[in-house]
């Protein structure tokens, strides 16, 4: 069975393609490993080539840390890094499951 994210990653135009930061990938690996086991996390890691990955630079890391230090306590560091990347790349819509993105001024995919 093909991984479901492959179809969406390949069928999207570059303007629509879903981008992830390297921090989101690491967070995903850890979540999958803790909930589904190492085999699932490793399978997802092998499929990560299908994602457009924004590798977090020191500059973006520092900007994410600044935003995190100024945020309310429920916003994660990884989300703050994502906000910094999205602002830098002028991305206004996020594929996310929490309201932090909306509360920060982004839209969510319906």
Buried (B, 14 or more C-beta within 10 A) or exposed (E): EEEEBEEBBEEEEEEEEBBBBBBBBEBBBEEBBEEEEEEBBEEBBEBBEBBEBBEBEEEBBEBBBEBBEEBEEEBBBBBBBBBBBBBEEEBEBBEBEEEBBEEBEBEEEE
